[in-house]
Amino acid sequence: MQAVVRFSKALSVLLAAALMAACSMPNIPPSAVVANPPTAAAESTSAAIAVAAPQATSIPAAQSEEELLHDLYERVAPSVVHIKVVQRTNSNGLNQLPSNEQPKLPGLIPPDDTPGGSLERSQGSGFIFDREGNIITNMHVVDGAQTIEVSFRDGLTVRAEIVAMDPDSDIAMIKVDVSGLSLQPLELAGIDEVFVGQRAIAIGNPFGQTWTLTTGIVSAIGRTINSGHNGFSIPEVIQTDAAINPGNSGGPLLNSAGRVIGVNTQIISDSRASSGLGFAVPASIVSQVAPSLLQGRAYTYPYLGIKATDLTLDMLEAMKLDANQRGTQVIEVMSGGAAALAKMRPSTRTISVNGEDVPVDGDVITAINGSRVNSIADLIAYLVKNVKAGENAKLTVLRGGKPIAVEIKLQPRPTQ
């Protein structure tokens, strides 16, 4: 089975960027567009100009690519940090390689050898958020930390404290004392600046190899992953084929302009090392939760109070719906939640598909506030991006095959 690896406790994923070389059309010689042959005087003048003009030099595409990456690295790397943590052992065993699998590399921090393993040493990455000393990383990098050390590229190491953590996005903010420091924050890109095929560049500390740059492309956008801290999911996640390994968590995924498009967070891998399937929390979510983190608290997300799943062909056939019907099937309504108060209906029966029970006949959500819902990922993304707890929302729902409108007042998402 494939394993989803969150290098929490400071082991991380690093996304990267695919190299794209630009080609230019060849110049069309003037003779190709001259209707009449030039006079002798004109020929003489043209020859003189040709001799006098300097020869244009073109930079090979590979050289241009190398220069772009080098310039970006020199500009951005001082704003990326190496985070070393001593923390309580994560009881679920995620993200820390077993001691017998730890490669013997310089700078790698081995697990704590204390009997019982109540503490472990781990590491990750982060980047400067502002000049006041606030740094963005993953929550799983610093959660439970007893001590946090932050190292800069110039060799300086300082202590840091946790400002706040947001478990639903796996984003944390830590802070260092800025005395004597000259910090250069990285700029966050909007989700509308991210597209499939875009160059992706990651800088971080895989396996303790500090300030490593890897490149790839944005392989997909709009993924939904579990935050790893509770049952809630992170929407609009960026998938990349850039090499992401333990130690990259919390580091930036960048576009070719050096703007942060995501925070490297998870990989899918059987080997717990890069297999070309890395995931980054979009920078748009960092922008959204950062004001709350600066105030020392997690962001408050809106809550419907349902469990739902995407429609499958078997479900459509069982409910006698058109094969082109899209939406998300409500399979459970949480007691006391917003959906329960709006009298939404969960699945009332199950069908057997290949030996498994599949719920059907509940409400099917097809839109929210007029925005189409083709999948549960669409619903989660809309709730996170567009509405707040305490606001009203209008759901379009198929009930018994007929569309109805359901008015619902969104609640704050519970902490568990």
C-alpha positions in Angstrom: 0.0 0.0 0.0 1.1 3.5 -0.6 1.8 5.6 2.5 0.9 9.2 2.9 3.8 10.7 4.7 3.7 13.9 6.7 7.2 14.7 7.9 5.8 16.2 11.0 8.1 16.7 13.8 10.2 18.5 11.3 10.5 16.1 8.5 8.8 17.5 5.4 7.9 17.7 1.8 9.5 20.0 -0.7 7.9 20.9 -3.9 9.7 22.0 -7.0 9.7 23.4 -10.5 9.7 22.1 -14.0 12.2 23.7 -16.3 10.6 25.3 -19.3 12.8 26.8 -22.0 11.4 29.6 -24.2 12.0 29.5 -27.9 11.9 32.5 -30.2 10.8 32.7 -33.8 13.7 33.2 -36.3 14.1 36.7 -37.6 12.8 37.3 -41.2 15.5 38.9 -43.4 14.5 42.2 -44.8 14.8 40.8 -48.4 11.8 38.6 -47.7 9.5 41.6 -47.5 11.0 44.0 -50.1 8.9 44.2 -53.2 11.5 45.7 -55.5 15.3 45.0 -55.6 17.4 47.7 -53.9 19.5 50.1 -55.9 23.2 49.9 -56.0 23.5 52.8 -53.6 21.0 51.1 -51.2 23.0 47.9 -51.4 26.2 49.8 -50.5 24.5 51.5 -47.6 23.0 48.2 -46.3 26.4 46.5 -46.5 28.0 49.3 -44.5 25.3 49.1 -41.9 25.6 45.3 -41.7 29.4 45.6 -41.2 29.0 48.3 -38.5 26.2 46.6 -36.6 27.3 44.4 -33.6 26.4 40.7 -33.9 23.5 39.7 -31.7 24.3 37.0 -29.3 21.7 34.6 -28.0 21.9 32.8 -24.6 21.3 29.1 -24.9 18.0 28.1 -23.2 19.8 25.8 -20.8 22.1 28.6 -19.7 19.2 31.0 -19.3 17.4 28.4 -17.1 20.5 27.9 -15.0 21.0 31.6 -14.5 17.3 32.0 -13.5 17.5 29.3 -10.9 20.8 30.6 -9.5 19.6 34.2 -9.3 16.4 33.1 -7.6 18.3 30.9 -5.1 20.7 33.7 -4.2 17.8 36.0 -3.7 15.4 33.7 -1.8 17.6 31.3 0.2 18.5 33.9 2.9 14.7 34.0 3.7 14.5 30.2 4.1 15.3 28.8 7.6 16.4 25.5 9.0 14.3 24.5 12.0 15.6 22.0 14.6 13.2 20.8 17.3 13.2 18.7 20.4 9.7 17.5 20.9 7.4 14.9 22.5 7.2 11.8 20.5 4.2 11.7 18.1 2.2 8.7 19.3 0.9 8.0 15.8 4.5 7.4 14.6 4.2 9.7 11.6 6.9 11.6 9.8 9.9 10.4 11.7 12.0 7.7 10.0 12.8 4.8 12.2 16.4 5.0 13.6 17.6 2.0 11.5 16.3 3.8 8.3 18.0 7.1 9.0 20.7 7.7 6.4 24.1 8.6 7.8 24.3 12.1 6.4 26.2 15.1 7.8 23.9 17.3 9.8 21.1 14.7 10.2 19.7 14.8 13.7 19.2 11.3 15.0 16.2 10.2 17.1 16.6 10.7 20.8 18.3 7.7 22.4 16.7 8.2 25.8 15.0 4.9 27.0 11.3 5.1 26.2 11.8 7.6 23.5 9.6 10.3 25.1 11.5 13.0 23.3 12.8 13.1 19.8 15.0 15.4 17.8 13.7 16.3 14.4 13.9 19.0 11.8 12.2 20.9 9.1 12.1 24.1 7.1 10.3 27.5 7.2 10.4 30.9 5.7 10.4 34.5 6.9 6.9 36.0 7.0 7.6 39.5 8.1 10.4 41.8 9.5 9.1 41.4 13.0 10.6 37.9 13.2 7.5 35.8 12.4 8.3 32.6 10.5 5.8 30.3 8.7 6.3 26.5 8.9 4.1 23.4 9.3 2.3 22.7 12.5 3.6 19.1 12.5 7.2 20.4 12.4 6.9 22.3 15.8 3.8 20.7 17.5 4.8 19.6 21.0 8.2 21.3 20.8 10.2 21.6 24.0 12.8 23.7 22.3 13.1 25.3 18.8 16.2 26.5 17.1 16.2 28.4 13.8 19.3 28.6 11.7 19.8 31.2 8.9 21.9 30.7 5.8 24.7 33.0 7.1 25.3 30.5 9.9 23.4 32.3 12.7 21.3 30.2 15.0 18.7 31.6 17.4 15.9 30.3 19.6 12.3 30.6 18.6 8.9 30.4 20.3 5.5 29.2 18.9 3.2 32.2 18.2 0.1 30.0 17.2 -0.8 26.9 15.2 -3.7 26.2 12.9 -4.3 22.4 12.9 -6.9 22.5 10.1 -4.3 23.8 7.6 -1.2 22.3 9.3 0.3 25.8 9.3 2.2 27.3 12.3 3.9 30.6 13.1 7.0 30.8 15.2 8.9 33.9 16.2 12.6 34.9 16.7 14.1 37.9 18.4 14.9 40.3 15.6 17.7 42.1 17.6 20.7 42.4 15.2 18.8 40.6 12.4 18.0 42.0 8.9 15.1 39.9 7.7 13.7 39.8 4.2 10.2 38.4 4.0 9.0 36.3 1.1 6.0 37.4 -0.9 2.9 35.2 -1.0 1.3 34.4 -4.4 -2.5 34.1 -4.9 -4.1 30.8 -5.9 -5.0 32.3 -9.2 -1.3 32.6 -10.0 -0.8 28.8 -9.8 -1.4 26.6 -12.9 -0.6 23.1 -14.0 2.7 22.9 -15.9 4.1 25.9 -14.0 7.7 25.8 -12.9 7.9 24.9 -9.2 11.0 25.5 -7.1 11.6 24.2 -3.5 14.2 25.3 -1.1 14.6 23.4 2.2 16.6 21.0 4.3 15.9 17.4 3.1 17.6 14.8 5.3 19.5 17.7 7.0 21.1 18.8 3.8 20.6 22.5 4.4 19.4 25.0 1.8 18.8 22.4 -1.0 17.1 23.6 -4.1 14.9 21.2 -6.2 12.8 21.8 -9.2 9.8 20.4 -11.0 6.4 21.4 -12.1 3.0 22.0 -10.6 1.5 18.6 -11.5 -2.1 19.3 -10.4 -4.1 21.9 -8.4 -7.2 21.6 -6.4 -6.2 18.5 -4.4 -7.7 17.8 -1.0 -5.6 16.2 1.8 -6.2 15.5 5.4 -4.5 17.9 7.8 -3.2 15.1 9.9 -4.3 16.7 13.1 -8.1 16.1 13.1 -10.7 14.9 10.7 -10.8 18.0 8.6 -9.3 18.5 5.1 -7.1 21.1 3.5 -8.6 22.3 0.1 -6.9 23.6 -3.1 -3.6 21.8 -2.3 -0.9 22.0 -4.9 0.6 18.7 -6.2 4.2 18.7 -7.5 6.8 16.3 -8.9 9.6 18.2 -7.2 11.7 16.1 -4.9 10.2 16.4 -1.4 11.9 14.5 1.4 12.1 14.4 5.2 13.3 17.8 6.3 11.5 19.8 3.6 8.2 20.3 5.6 7.3 23.9 6.2 9.6 25.2 3.4 8.4 27.3 0.5 7.3 26.1 -2.9 8.1 29.0 -5.3 7.2 30.2 -8.7 9.9 31.5 -11.1 9.5 35.0 -9.7 10.5 33.8 -6.2 6.9 34.2 -4.8 5.7 31.5 -2.4 2.9 29.5 -4.0 2.7 26.8 -1.3 4.1 25.4 1.9 5.5 21.9 1.4 3.6 19.5 3.7 3.1 15.9 2.6 4.2 13.2 0.1 2.8 9.9 -1.0 5.5 7.3 -0.9 6.1 3.7 -0.1 9.7 4.5 0.8 9.1 7.6 2.9 11.2 9.5 0.4 10.3 11.4 -2.7 8.4 9.5 -5.3 7.3 12.5 -7.4 4.0 12.9 -5.5 4.4 15.9 -3.2 1.8 18.3 -1.8 1.9 21.9 -0.6 -0.7 23.9 1.3 -1.5 26.9 -1.0 -0.1 30.3 -0.1 -3.6 31.7 -0.3 -4.5 29.7 2.9 -1.4 31.0 4.6 -2.6 34.6 3.8 -6.0 33.7 5.2 -4.9 32.2 8.5 -1.9 34.5 9.2 -3.9 37.4 10.7 -5.3 35.0 13.3 -2.0 33.4 14.0 -0.5 36.8 14.6 -3.1 37.3 17.3 -2.0 34.0 18.9 -5.0 31.9 17.9 -6.1 29.4 15.2 -8.3 30.5 12.3 -12.0 30.0 12.8 -13.4 28.0 9.9 -17.1 27.7 9.0 -18.8 24.4 9.7 -21.7 22.6 8.0 -21.8 19.6 10.3 -22.0 16.8 7.7 -20.0 13.9 6.4 -20.3 13.5 2.7 -18.8 11.7 -0.3 -18.6 12.1 -4.1 -21.3 10.5 -6.2 -20.3 7.3 -8.0 -21.9 5.6 -11.0 -23.3 2.9 -8.6 -24.9 5.5 -6.4 -26.4 7.4 -9.4 -27.9 4.2 -10.7 -29.3 3.2 -7.3 -30.9 6.6 -6.9 -32.1 6.7 -10.6 -30.2 9.9 -11.3 -28.7 10.9 -14.6 -25.1 9.8 -15.3 -24.2 13.4 -15.8 -25.4 14.4 -12.3 -22.7 15.9 -10.1 -22.7 16.7 -6.4 -21.8 15.4 -3.0 -23.9 12.9 -1.1 -24.6 13.6 2.5 -24.0 10.4 4.4 -24.2 11.7 8.0 -25.6 14.8 9.7 -23.9 15.7 13.0 -26.2 16.2 16.0 -26.5 19.9 16.9 -24.6 21.0 13.8 -25.6 23.6 11.2 -27.0 21.0 8.8 -29.0 19.3 11.6 -30.6 22.6 12.5 -31.5 23.1 8.8 -33.0 19.6 8.8 -30.7 18.2 6.1 -31.2 14.5 5.5 -28.4 11.9 5.5 -28.4 8.6 3.6 -31.3 6.3 4.6 -30.1 3.0 3.0 -27.1 1.3 1.7 -26.4 -0.8 -1.4 -23.8 -3.5 -1.8 -21.0 -2.8 -4.3 -18.3 -5.4 -4.5 -19.0 -6.6 -1.0 -19.0 -3.0 0.5 -21.9 -1.1 1.8 -22.4 2.2 -0.1 -24.8 4.8 1.4 -27.5 6.3 -0.9 -30.8 8.3 -0.8 -29.5 11.2 1.3 -29.5 14.8 0.3 -27.1 15.5 -2.7 -25.6 19.0 -2.5 -25.2 20.5 -6.0 -24.4 24.1 -5.3 -23.7 26.6 -2.5 -24.6 30.3 -2.9 -25.1 29.6 -6.6 -21.6 28.1 -7.1 -21.6 24.6 -8.5 -20.5 21.7 -6.3 -19.3 18.8 -8.4 -17.4 17.1 -5.5 -16.8 17.3 -1.8 -13.5 19.1 -2.7 -15.5 21.9 -4.3 -17.7 22.2 -1.2 -14.7 22.3 1.2 -12.9 24.9 -0.9 -15.9 27.2 -1.2 -16.5 27.1 2.6 -12.9 27.8 3.4 -12.5 30.6 0.8 -15.8 32.4 0.6 -17.8 32.3 3.8 -17.3 32.7 7.6 -18.7 31.1 10.7 -22.0 32.9 11.6 -22.9 33.7 8.0 -25.9 32.3 6.2 -25.5 30.1 3.1 -27.9 28.8 0.6 -27.5 25.2 -0.5 -29.1 23.7 -3.6 -29.9 20.1 -2.8 -31.4 17.1 -4.6 -33.9 15.4 -2.3 -35.7 12.5 -3.7 -34.4 13.5 -7.2 -35.9 17.0 -7.0 -34.0 20.2 -6.4 -34.8 22.3 -3.3 -33.1 25.2 -1.6 -31.9 24.9 2.0 -31.0 28.0 4.1 -28.3 27.2 6.6 -26.4 29.3 9.2 -22.8 28.2 9.4 -21.3 27.4 12.8 -17.7 27.6 13.9 -15.8 24.4 13.1 -15.2 22.4 16.3 -11.6 21.9 17.4 -11.9 18.1 17.3 
